[in-house]
Amino acid sequence: MALIINAVMFAVEIVGGVKSGSVSLLADAVDFAGDAANYGISLAVLSMGLMWRSRAAMVKGLSMAAFGLFVVGKTVWAGLAGVPPEPVTMGAIATLALLANAGVAVMLYAFRDGDANMRSVWLCSRNDAVGNVAVMLAAAGVFGTGSAWPDLAVALIMAGLALSSGVAVVRQAHRELVPAQRIVA
């Protein structure tokens, strides 16, 4: 269910991000795509041994960090252009995304303290809900100021969340891989 919700919201936010000109919505759309892939990978390795689940978590953590770097680049590019996004579309889609992500986060709450693979699923959902609230606030800021800066600031915050979560998942996956590799060797 989480995979389907994220895939649908990816399409909605891509269209909304392009239509509104919002870099934070586009960043969130890319994040939805990453989460859909994350859930697919998690399902694929769920019944496998710890080493395979940890390897999958390592890939997901690196992907989360790469997403963060992509958002930083896109934000710099949008900042140089200086065109403010359309805030009404931005806010409406962010609200819809928040409802979707809050529902997924509630479904996955029980897995927040699992292995690196399951923890990465929870972290993605939690970060997404926080990011949606931030995009809603950015839409209000853009509406009130007529400036692109609230949108750009939120995009950078979302990049920071992705980078820090990616690093956390990679570290945990590495801690799980070292003992698992000793057992195999």
Steps between C-alpha positions, in 0.01 A plus 500: 500500500783740588665428164182582306429818697855624440494419128172688451619800702822510296293559186275757672794697638699494176204656319435744785865593539540572130167688483573714807875541446570379854840343561387367838206317335734357237738395777212331678395330175846353454483389862166325435663314209791401721264382771302287257827335395600473867180314585541271200855410602390447861230258390745316273754435778258461793542123525873497422782478750642794694793546260270547198263726693795708618639524147160618379490755782847620397375561145193679634708716736734599219194580285354720773827691523517533120146640505617761751788603275265519199266732691790727600599531132142563384453761773814689400381494139154630596654764726701636210182521289320687780144436377254441785270196477120516489404456868136382480578192291811442709302509827212285375729223375712517816182449706402196293854364534490549878181293522660225291826498698333518840293196409810308387695608811222370725496168310878463540540633859553152644815454287686811620740303723565203270813411307659755264272392216177552696632812674568659162135447405384673818748788463386566144137522609574721799719735295233526233230611743735761650593612150136541399431731795807699403381530137163624628679765708715592199185544290366739763834681504507532121140621505576762767831626362480439125855366527648163405710486818252314724478226234878486464556492877260206540667315214834536680347375826362198315845440352647508852245245623578270209875530553486442876257206469708348221812519714316346799373207292843442340666498844248252642522280190880502529478399869270212402714392204827462690379221734299337218812484280699340784237227530520428125881501496 
